[in-house]
Amino acid sequence: MTATPAPSPFFALAAAEPSGDLLGAHLLAALRAAWPGLRSAGIGGERMAQQGFDAWWPVEKLSVRGYLEVLPRLPALLRLRGSLGTRLLAQRPDAFIGIDAPDFNFALEARLKAAGVKTVHFVSPSFWAWRAGKLPRLKAAADLVLCLFPFEPDWLREHGIAATYVGHPLAQHIPMQPDADAARASLGLPARADAVSSGNPPVIALLPGSRSAEIAHLAPRFFRAAALIGQARPGARFLVPAVPHLLERVRALAAASGLGEAVHVLPGQSHQALAACDVALVASGTATLEAALFKRPMVIAYAMPAFSYWLMRRQRQLPWVGLPNILCAPAQWLRRPPGVAARAHADAADAPFIVPELIQHAATPQALAAATLAWLEDPVRVLATQERFAQLHRDLLRDTPQLACHAIQSLLAR
């Protein structure tokens, strides 16, 4: 049963980064189809604004990750959350939809839920991977959780949390068979040859992240790795998508890298880069899933300040950090016991890796270059990985915006 649509409901949303802005935009498009008079406001970006969203604050206000990194901005973030909550309590939205960003959205959702506002958390936090102790906070915050991965609803329901699987919108947005030659033509590159064999200059996508801290810790390593790859594969080309507010900074790093015309910094265009490339070097995060959906072999890397890494590693419960490895893992690996046993599970030496992960001290330029070059020298491994990623794509392919819209309608009817 679904609710009878009101003529002009008001939905509030809060997104924290470019991937959340994209999720919010797709959801708003479906909500506007159900309720043509829909009003929406809160925290969002350009894509959400294109769907008529009134961004009281820009998405960049929340784009921060880690522990030490957030401390200087914590007072401002707390003031922002308090101001948004007060404004929403005064305007009483029909529902509040927090898009990811649990550290920001949970307290806001709990405040609104306690005041009688329906709350939805879009993107289940990866508590099955780390920080499982925060499940009670999610239960207190959200009337409904919209899950992007098929195993999540059952896992959350076991903990008394209402949840529904809506698929991943990227699986709908990214074609099952990307057109590499069209992407290369749009970027001024020659048509794709079989670069996964010796002698053909490869195209490599470098995606060091969309946050300032990620650029600081990863981009220099990526560019040094690219220089080593270029020495081993003369003629190699490197595509580096950059979000608008970091574009000039990435361009400066590229100019200082010594790669010259071999490197192309792109304003956005991450999907063109992934469609065009032969292999990708990617910061852990949503971009790794995008690379998998583009059926591209990849090397996953991440680095952060030592204290932040120590804290995060202590809370890890799985052997992997990259979504392609997690989502392609056998089901029993996602059913881990709590506590000490979970830590042993996270450190398991026999964990299967579809793609390599080089984290923190392991993410040296030399190791990143070697792992990237290994893909270019093993076409059989590449083909097997592409076939596994195609199956993952099929598993995640649903009409996500429509399913999410129906779930929200049912919530409002209860």
LINTA-V694706 format. One record per pair of residues at least 4 apart in sequence whose ideal C-beta (glycine too) atoms are under 6 Angstrom apart, sorted by the first residue. I is the first residue (numbers start at 1). J is the second residue. Records with the same first field share a line. If there is no record, write none. Layout:
# LINTA-V694706
I: J  J
This chain:
# LINTA-V694706
1: 413
2: 409  410  413
3: 409  412  413
5: 34  35
7: 37
8: 37
9: 35  38  94
10: 39  93  94
11: 40  93  95
12: 42  88  93  96
13: 24  42  97
14: 42  43  98  105
15: 20  21  24  44  59  99
16: 20  62  100  101
17: 63
18: 210  243
19: 286
20: 99  100
21: 44  45  47  48  59
22: 47
23: 99
24: 44  48  99
25: 47  48  51
26: 169  401
27: 401  404
28: 40  51  53
29: 51
30: 401  402  405
31: 38  405
32: 38
34: 405
40: 53
41: 54  56
43: 57
44: 48  53  55  59
45: 59
48: 53
49: 53  55
57: 61
60: 245
62: 101  104
63: 211
64: 69  70  73
65: 211
66: 304  308
67: 308  311
68: 305  307  308
69: 213
70: 74
73: 77
81: 108
85: 108  111
88: 93
89: 115
95: 118  120
96: 112  117  119
97: 120  122
98: 105  109  121
99: 122
100: 123
101: 105
102: 106  125
105: 109
106: 137  141
109: 113  119  141  142
110: 140  141
112: 117  119
113: 119
118: 143  411
119: 142  143
120: 144
121: 142  145
122: 146
123: 148
124: 145  147  152
127: 131  132  135
128: 155  334
129: 317  318
130: 315  316  317
131: 315
135: 159
138: 142
139: 161
143: 411
144: 162  411
145: 156  161  163
146: 166  404
147: 152  153  163  165
148: 168
150: 165
151: 334
152: 156
153: 163  164  165
156: 161  163
164: 407
166: 400  403  404
167: 396  398  400
168: 396
169: 173  400
170: 174  293
171: 393  396  397
174: 293
176: 393
178: 275  294
180: 192  275  276
181: 191  192
183: 272  275  276
184: 189  276
186: 272
187: 272  276
193: 200
195: 200  202  278
196: 376  379  382
201: 235  236
202: 233  236  278  376
203: 237  276  277  278
204: 238  277  279
205: 239  273  274  277  280
206: 222  238  240  281
207: 282  287
208: 214  215  218  219  222  283
209: 214  218  283
210: 243
214: 218  283
215: 219  246
217: 303  304
218: 222  283  303
219: 253
221: 363  365
222: 281
223: 257
224: 365
225: 365  368  369
226: 238  259
228: 369
229: 233  236  369  372
230: 236  262
232: 373
237: 262
238: 262  263
239: 264  273
240: 265
241: 266  269  270  273
242: 246  247  250  265
246: 250
247: 267
250: 265
251: 265
254: 263  265
259: 263
269: 273
274: 291  294  296
275: 294
279: 297  372  375
280: 291  296  298
281: 299  372
282: 287  288  291  298  300
283: 302
284: 300  302  321  322
288: 300  322  323  324
289: 323
291: 296  298
292: 324  389
293: 393
295: 386  389
297: 375  382  385
298: 355
299: 356  371  372
300: 322  357
301: 358  363  368
302: 359
303: 360  363
304: 308  309
309: 313  360
316: 346
317: 336  342  346
318: 346
319: 346  348  351
320: 325  326
322: 357
323: 327
324: 328  354  355
325: 353  354
327: 392
328: 354  388
329: 333
336: 342  345
337: 341  342
338: 342
356: 371
358: 362  363  367  368
398: 403
399: 403
